Amino acid sequence: MKLTSVLLAGFIVLTIALAFKTYQLGQQHVEGLRVASRDVREAEEINRGLLDRIHTLRAPPFSLVGMEVMTGRKVTVEPVDSMVLYLFGTDCPYSPDNVPFLNELHAAGVNVVGVAPEETRPQIEMFARISGTAFPLLVHPTGEVVEVLPLDPVPMTAVFLGGRVETLWLGPLDEDRQRLLVEQFGVRDRSEF
């Protein structure tokens, strides 16, 4: 009888300890989710603040002028209304990763322009051939768009809607960003690409 009581008491103590530890881990997980959510909100506020500062520094309309690398024709986007401006580096290992999706957007009628501000024409031509770029790439671009956007690091995607920089993304265009771009430019679904 004593042994059974001791075992039962031990089982109850272990069960209570396990339940308490499970509760503590759950609380830690919930707190981690709260912190992550707060961090995302803060990052969105910082991004919106930076975009607002861009607009106060240089009021729209923006303009962009350059020579299209593959055709040699002069490209003038003035004023910039709704478009995707892709800032890339020819030696950046991540810049080619966004090209297939941007090609799809371009084929669907979205105005997509690529800029590598400090690169030479042969470097940009090589990038275009290797990455299979179908949208215009400008060499020696000038204009207010490039002056107000940070040129480093790359790749950076600037989304203009109604003459304003709506979004500024650094790095890859993941599925969420791609979905947002498709929605922002009114492309019904990816099957239209």
C-alpha positions in Angstrom: 0.0 0.0 0.0 2.8 2.4 0.9 4.6 1.7 -2.4 1.5 2.3 -4.4 0.9 5.6 -2.6 4.5 6.7 -3.2 4.2 5.8 -6.8 0.9 7.6 -7.2 2.3 10.7 -5.4 5.3 10.6 -7.6 3.2 10.2 -10.8 1.0 13.2 -9.7 4.1 15.3 -9.0 5.6 14.5 -12.4 2.3 15.2 -14.1 2.0 18.6 -12.4 5.6 19.4 -13.2 5.2 18.4 -16.9 2.0 20.4 -17.2 3.7 23.5 -15.6 6.7 23.2 -18.0 4.3 22.8 -21.0 2.5 25.9 -19.8 5.8 27.8 -19.5 6.9 26.8 -23.0 3.5 27.8 -24.4 3.8 31.2 -22.8 7.3 31.6 -24.2 6.0 30.8 -27.7 3.2 33.2 -27.4 5.5 36.0 -26.2 7.9 35.2 -29.2 5.0 35.5 -31.6 4.1 38.9 -30.0 7.7 40.1 -30.3 7.9 39.0 -34.0 4.6 40.7 -34.8 5.7 43.9 -33.1 9.0 43.7 -35.1 7.2 43.3 -38.4 4.9 46.3 -37.5 8.0 48.4 -36.6 9.7 47.4 -39.8 6.6 48.4 -41.9 6.5 51.8 -40.0 10.2 52.4 -40.7 9.7 51.5 -44.4 6.7 53.8 -44.7 8.6 56.6 -42.9 11.5 56.2 -45.4 9.2 56.3 -48.4 7.5 59.4 -47.0 11.0 61.1 -46.5 11.8 60.2 -50.2 8.7 62.1 -51.2 9.4 65.1 -49.1 13.0 65.3 -50.3 12.0 65.1 -54.0 8.3 65.6 -54.8 6.9 63.7 -57.7 6.7 63.6 -60.6 9.9 61.6 -61.0 11.7 61.0 -64.3 14.0 58.5 -65.7 16.1 58.8 -68.8 18.7 56.4 -70.2 20.0 54.3 -73.1 18.4 50.8 -73.4 21.3 48.4 -73.5 20.2 45.8 -76.0 18.5 48.1 -78.6 20.5 51.3 -78.1 17.4 53.4 -78.2 16.8 56.3 -75.8 14.3 55.5 -73.0 12.5 58.3 -71.3 10.0 57.6 -68.5 8.6 61.0 -67.6 6.8 61.3 -65.4 7.1 58.0 -63.7 3.6 56.9 -63.1 3.2 53.1 -62.4 6.1 50.9 -62.9 8.6 48.5 -61.3 12.2 49.8 -61.2 14.7 47.1 -60.6 18.1 48.2 -59.2 20.6 45.4 -59.7 24.4 44.7 -59.8 26.0 42.7 -62.6 28.3 41.0 -60.1 25.6 40.4 -57.4 24.8 36.7 -57.1 21.2 37.4 -56.1 20.2 39.9 -58.8 19.5 37.3 -61.5 17.1 35.5 -59.2 14.3 38.1 -59.6 14.6 38.3 -63.4 12.2 35.4 -64.3 9.3 36.9 -62.3 10.1 40.4 -63.6 10.1 39.0 -67.2 6.6 37.6 -66.5 5.4 41.0 -65.2 6.8 42.7 -68.2 5.2 40.2 -70.6 1.8 40.9 -68.8 2.1 44.6 -69.7 3.6 46.0 -66.5 6.2 48.7 -67.1 9.4 47.1 -65.7 12.8 48.8 -66.1 16.2 47.6 -64.8 19.0 49.9 -63.8 22.5 49.2 -62.8 23.7 52.8 -62.2 27.4 52.3 -61.9 27.9 49.5 -64.4 29.2 49.7 -68.0 27.3 48.7 -71.1 29.3 45.4 -71.7 28.7 44.3 -68.1 25.0 45.0 -68.4 24.8 43.2 -71.8 26.5 40.2 -70.2 24.0 40.2 -67.3 21.1 40.4 -69.8 22.4 37.4 -71.8 23.1 35.3 -68.8 20.0 36.1 -66.8 17.7 36.1 -69.9 16.3 39.6 -69.2 13.3 40.5 -71.4 12.6 44.0 -69.9 14.6 47.1 -70.7 17.9 47.6 -68.9 19.3 51.1 -68.9 22.9 52.1 -69.1 24.0 55.5 -67.6 20.5 56.4 -66.4 19.8 59.9 -65.3 16.8 61.5 -63.7 15.2 62.1 -60.4 14.2 58.4 -59.7 17.8 57.2 -59.4 18.8 60.3 -57.5 16.4 59.7 -54.7 16.6 55.9 -54.4 19.5 54.2 -52.5 21.9 52.6 -55.1 23.4 50.1 -52.7 22.9 47.3 -51.7 21.2 45.4 -54.5 19.0 43.9 -55.7 16.3 46.5 -54.8 12.9 46.7 -56.3 11.0 50.0 -56.2 7.3 49.9 -57.0 5.8 53.2 -58.3 2.0 53.7 -58.3 0.5 56.9 -59.3 3.8 58.7 -59.4 4.8 57.7 -55.8 7.2 55.2 -54.5 4.8 52.7 -53.0 7.1 50.0 -51.9 10.9 49.5 -51.7 12.1 46.0 -51.3 15.7 44.8 -50.8 16.5 41.2 -51.8 14.5 38.5 -53.4 10.9 38.8 -54.6 9.5 35.9 -52.5 6.0 34.6 -53.1 4.3 37.2 -50.9 6.0 40.0 -52.7 5.2 38.5 -56.1 1.5 38.1 -55.1 1.4 41.8 -54.0 2.9 43.0 -57.2 0.4 41.0 -59.3 -2.4 42.5 -57.2 -1.0 46.1 -57.4 -0.7 46.1 -61.1 -4.1 44.4 -61.8 -2.8 41.2 -63.2 -5.7 38.8 -62.4 -3.6 35.7 -61.9 -0.2 34.3 -62.9 -1.9 32.2 -65.7 -2.0 35.5 -67.7 1.8 35.5 -67.8 
